[in-house]
Amino acid sequence: MAAVCDPVDDPQTYLHLAKESCLNIRYVIDTHVHADHISTGRKLAALAQGKYVLHVNAKATYDFLGVNGGDVLDLGNVQIHVLHTPGHTPEHISLLVTDKTRGPEPWFLLSGHTLMVGDLGRTELASRAEDGARALYETTQKLKTLADHIEVLPGAFSGSVCGRSLSGKPMSTIGFERRFNKAFQIEDKDEFVQCMLQDIPTPPPDATAIRAINLGLQERSRA
């Protein structure tokens, strides 16, 4: 059994890889309703006869498997523990993964556009920037309780418009980000909010329309 997180490619790519590995795709998970690309998650889940997963509070018009923080998605030896990590968007989740063939403790975090290598995700694409920043502060306090050895695999890195000082390195650890990620280090809430309100990048082109399409509120243009 397998899960796909934040798919961006042709669904056939994932189906082909699953077939090569003799795996069935049980879950297709979007960490949040994206504003920078049109998700292929629903289409992939339908083709794979799996379940499409979003946070329960995602305001989508279609059916999906709604999860809460604390829920566990079961893949046999692999357990996906859902963390509600709002800030980049209100419905954002991160996935803390345990592989019981390796050990009984979590191994890595799929952090979406929340904690990234070098910075944190922008906060104004789905809410007021300050509201998002205050939610993201609470999320950082939650993520700081994770062990230093937990690997961090974000959904974006250098070149993405979803963050500011992002590294080109596609992965890190909680411990390294704790030591060297300036935004992640800030302990005072007001200072954190002010930091997140500075140097906000230009929003992705058509961000509002893309998010509406991903929620099922708007049809994708055929032009």
ABEGO torsion letter per residue (X at the ends): XBBBBGBABBAAAAAAAAAAAGBBBABBBBABBBAABBBAAAAAAAAAGBBBBBBAABBBABBBBBBBBGBBBBAEABBBBBBBBBGABAABBBBBBBBAAAEABBABBBAEABBBBGBBBBAAAABBAAAAAAAAAAAAAAAAABBAABBBBBABBBGBAABBBBBABABBBAAAAAAABAAAABABAAAAAAAAABGBBBBBBGAAAAAAAAAGABBBBAX
